[in-house]
Amino acid sequence: MPQIQINEERLISLFKELCLIDAPALEEKESVSYTKKLLEGIGLEVTEDSAGQKIGGNANNLIVKLKGNKTGAPTIYLSAHFDTVEPTAGLQIIERDGVFYSDGTTILGADDKAGMAPAIEAVRCLMESPDAEYGDVYLLLSVAEEIGLKGAGALDIQSLGLDYGYVLDTGPPVGTFVNRTATHDKLDIRIIGKPAHAGKHPEEGINAIEVASKAIAGMTLGRVGPETTANLGIISGGTGTNVVCAEVNIKAEARSTVVEDLDRQVGHMVQRFEEAAREAGAQVEIKHVRHYMSYHVGEETPVVQVAQRAARNLGFSGDLRTTLGGSDANIYNVKGVPSIVVATGMDKIHTHEEYVSIKDLVDVTRLSIELILEAAKD
């Protein structure tokens, strides 16, 4: 087995540089341009698709190819996403005891730069190791993941001839993998009441807030079952305290690893709103969208077998996990490419307390290299 040396200083520098480039969803152009220039500069084949035009963003997915040197080896991919859940303008990176944080005024953006930097460093290390044997490897670097996996949805992954791949986009412990996730549904609810002067003629109005409250009061939410959740996330409505509220808009969601349980929960939520509206003489409009589908990639599949062997080669557990969160792997599985999620070191993601350690960045790089080498043995 060739000894492949990771350039830790280069890895850390890239991670920081990627974090410092502001890249909220649909506005990743600067980050994509920086990364494309970097990858082309080291001799990789880089293609930019037309995702931005399709999804209304200013940037496209990058499809990067490292040509393999072992005939007959599987063609695999490593994937991460550019965008962050909120802007990182003004980010100050703080290092404390070998761990990176923001200064608390913004997120760090380790989600998903803690996947992207190790994936890029892994490929660079292989390019610098003439004795390493590997098949064709793609980096799929997507946009607009955080707002509904939109970049992955626009990516023509089927045309790449991939056998399977790995999305570097979940939290610790490093050396574990997500092979089972939930289906995720979204609900947009509009309750239409009737306005009236709240002081003079309140009895002539139908209060949409009151209708919403009665619907919600009888609704099962939160942890509905072991692997089923439901949430009302945003409520807005009303024009003034002296007006009976004529309209309320609610954004809600539900998730489950079992589609039948999800359908049951969504049906329950819809029924509660419809009943409350009917009893009050109000109207309700509900838009229901299946945001993404679940997947369960079995332990016997090559993508899982290679992952577990690679992890255990390095002393990691290789344990398989289930999560109710989504990732680009949900899309890639639906499109026919077996995919699982690789744990990175990023923790407390989507908060201003987000952090990742240098050790975990290095370990994810080591594991990424091992995934590529182990796949070539199949």
GINORNOR-V787080 format. One record per backbone hydrogen bond with DSSP energy under -1.0 kcal/mol. NH is the residue of the N-H (numbers start at 1). CO is the residue of the C=O. E is the energy in kcal/mol with one decimal. If there is no record, write none. Layout:
((NH	CO	E) (NH	CO	E))
This chain:
((8	6	-1.3) (11	7	-2.4) (12	8	-2.6) (13	9	-2.2) (14	10	-2.4) (15	11	-2.5) (16	12	-2.4) (17	13	-2.4) (18	14	-2.7) (19	15	-2.1) (20	16	-2.3) (25	84	-1.1) (27	24	-2.4) (32	28	-2.7) (33	29	-2.7) (34	30	-2.3) (35	31	-2.3) (36	32	-2.7) (37	33	-2.3) (38	34	-2.0) (39	35	-2.7) (40	36	-2.6) (41	37	-1.9) (43	40	-1.4) (44	39	-2.2) (45	65	-1.6) (47	63	-2.7) (49	61	-1.8) (54	50	-1.4) (55	51	-2.2) (56	52	-1.3) (57	52	-2.1) (58	26	-1.6) (62	141	-2.7) (63	47	-3.1) (64	139	-2.7) (65	45	-2.8) (66	137	-3.4) (69	134	-2.5) (70	134	-1.5) (73	70	-1.4) (76	136	-1.8) (78	138	-2.5) (79	166	-2.2) (80	140	-1.6) (82	142	-3.1) (84	23	-1.6) (91	88	-2.1) (94	101	-3.2) (96	99	-2.8) (100	356	-3.3) (101	94	-2.8) (112	110	-1.0) (113	109	-1.4) (114	110	-3.4) (115	112	-1.6) (116	112	-2.4) (117	113	-2.2) (119	115	-1.7) (120	116	-2.4) (121	117	-2.6) (122	118	-2.5) (123	119	-1.7) (124	120	-2.3) (125	121	-2.5) (126	122	-1.9) (127	123	-2.1) (128	124	-1.3) (129	126	-1.5) (132	129	-1.6) (137	66	-2.5) (138	76	-2.2) (139	64	-2.5) (140	78	-2.4) (141	62	-2.5) (142	80	-2.1) (148	145	-1.4) (149	145	-2.2) (150	144	-2.0) (151	143	-1.2) (153	149	-2.0) (154	150	-1.5) (157	155	-1.9) (160	157	-1.5) (163	75	-3.4) (164	75	-1.1) (165	338	-1.9) (166	77	-2.3) (167	340	-2.5) (168	79	-3.0) (169	167	-1.4) (176	173	-1.0) (177	319	-2.5) (178	341	-2.4) (179	321	-1.8) (180	321	-1.0) (181	295	-2.3) (183	256	-3.2) (184	292	-2.4) (185	254	-2.9) (186	289	-2.9) (187	252	-2.8) (188	287	-2.5) (189	250	-3.1) (190	285	-2.9) (191	248	-2.9) (192	283	-3.0) (193	246	-2.9) (194	206	-2.4) (198	242	-2.6) (201	197	-1.5) (204	201	-1.8) (205	202	-1.6) (206	194	-2.1) (208	245	-2.8) (211	207	-1.9) (212	208	-2.4) (213	209	-2.6) (214	210	-2.1) (215	211	-2.0) (216	212	-2.7) (217	213	-2.4) (219	216	-2.0) (222	230	-2.8) (224	222	-1.3) (224	228	-1.4) (225	228	-2.0) (228	225	-1.3) (229	255	-2.3) (230	222	-1.8) (231	253	-2.6) (233	251	-2.3) (234	251	-1.6) (236	249	-2.4) (238	247	-1.0) (243	240	-1.4) (244	196	-2.8) (248	191	-2.0) (249	236	-3.1) (250	189	-2.7) (251	234	-2.5) (252	187	-2.9) (253	231	-2.5) (254	185	-1.9) (255	229	-2.6) (256	183	-1.9) (257	227	-1.5) (262	258	-2.1) (263	259	-3.0) (264	260	-1.9) (265	261	-2.2) (266	262	-2.9) (267	263	-2.4) (268	264	-2.0) (269	265	-2.2) (270	266	-2.6) (271	267	-2.4) (272	268	-2.1) (273	269	-1.8) (274	270	-2.5) (275	271	-2.7) (276	272	-2.2) (277	273	-2.2) (278	274	-2.3) (279	275	-2.5) (280	276	-1.4) (282	277	-2.5) (283	192	-2.5) (285	190	-2.7) (287	188	-2.8) (289	186	-2.6) (291	184	-1.7) (291	289	-1.1) (292	184	-1.4) (297	179	-2.9) (301	298	-1.5) (305	301	-2.8) (306	302	-2.9) (307	303	-1.2) (308	304	-2.6) (309	305	-2.2) (310	306	-2.7) (311	307	-2.5) (312	308	-2.4) (313	309	-2.3) (315	312	-1.1) (316	311	-2.7) (318	175	-2.0) (321	177	-2.8) (323	180	-2.1) (330	327	-1.8) (332	328	-2.4) (333	329	-2.4) (334	330	-1.6) (335	331	-1.9) (336	333	-1.7) (337	332	-2.6) (340	165	-1.5) (341	178	-2.3) (342	167	-2.8) (343	176	-2.2) (344	170	-3.1) (347	355	-2.5) (354	351	-1.2) (355	347	-2.0) (356	100	-1.5) (358	98	-2.7) (361	357	-1.8) (362	358	-2.4) (363	359	-2.7) (364	360	-2.6) (365	361	-1.6) (366	362	-2.6) (367	363	-2.5) (368	364	-2.4) (369	365	-2.3) (370	366	-2.2) (371	367	-2.5) (372	368	-1.7) (373	369	-2.4) (374	370	-2.9) (375	371	-2.2) (376	372	-1.3) (377	374	-1.2) (378	375	-1.4))
